[in-house]
Amino acid sequence: MMLAEIINTCTNDKVAEAAVASISVEFLDGVRRVADERNMSVGEYTAGVVRRFNWRACEDEHRALVRAMDGSQAPILAGLRHILETMLEKGIDAPRECRRASSRARHPMEATA
């Protein structure tokens, strides 16, 4: 599934920041404002939100993600945008424990190994 691709790439803070930047300048600016409020980089914040989505998303949220990605020329970026927008709308934030963990691990399971 494409969620696995998002998790495998966008839980790395450098990759996550580059992905957000490639969506649009306006989107990057919006994510940067939220990240700055939390004293996090765009990459740290994004990687944390992606991890949180992976940990807590229910089946309906996964289906909504698939719908958001379906037919997109850039499904990974469409999925990342959907995850960030959905989590922000629901008031679900990047967990504090994801700071720095995002730069050490490419995948949530690697952090425990």
N, C-alpha and C positions, 0 to 999 in steps of 0.2 A: 504494500500500500504506500501511497505517497506520503502519509504521515511519517513512516519510517525514514524516508529521505529527508524530510524536514528535520526530524529529530537528529539524524546522523550528521546533518550539516549545520543546522542553526542552533545547536546547543554549544557550539564553539563561538566565543564572543567575537572573534575577528571575522569569522564567516557571517555571523548574524548581522553584524554592523554593515558589512558590505552588501548583504542581501537587502536590508532595509534601505540603504542608500540607493540601490538599483531600482527600487519600486518607484520613488519619485522624491524630489527635493522637499516638496510639501510634507509628504509622509515622514521623511527623515526628520524634518524640523519638529513635527508633532511628537514623534517618539522621543526625540532629544529633550524636549521640554519636560515630558513625563519622567524620563530617566534623570535629568538634572534635579528635579524635585526630590528624587530619592537618593541623590548623591551617587549615582551609578553612571557608567558609560552606556551608550546606546547598545553596544554589544552585550554587556553584562545584563542589562535590563531585558533585552530581547531573548537572550539565551535562557534567562530565568523564567520568562513568561512561557516560552516553548516547553520547558521542562514541566512547569506547573500544569499546562494544558495536557501534556502527556500523562501526568500523574492522576489528574482529576476528571478528564473528559469522559462523559457518558456516551453511550451508543448514539443518541440523538445528536450530540455535538460532533461526533465523528462523521455522521451522515451529512450534517450541515457543512463540514469541512470539505468533504468529497464534492458536494454540490458547488461550493465556491470555486473549487479547482477545475471542475468539469468544463471542458471546452476552452479553457484558457490557453493562450500561446505560451505562457510561463506559469505552469500549474504550481510549482514550488513557491514562487513569489506570491501568487494569488492565495495559496494556503497560508503562508506566513502572514500576509496582510490580514486575512480572515481571523487567524488566531489572535493577533495583537488587538484588532478592533473588538472582537468578541470578548476577550478577557478584560479589556478596558471598560467596555460597556457594562459588564457584570460587576465591575469593581474588584476584580480578582487581580492581584498584583504579583510581581516576581517575588518569590520567597527570598528572604535575606540570606539564607544559607547558599544561594546560588551565586553570590558574589565570589569572585575568584575561582569558584568551582568550574565555571563555564570556560575559563581559559586553560584549565588543566585537563578537562575530559571532553572528548568529542561525543560521547554517548553517556546517558545517565548511568548505565551499568558499569562503565569504566571507572566512575568515581568511587565505587565500592570495591573494586578489585585491588 
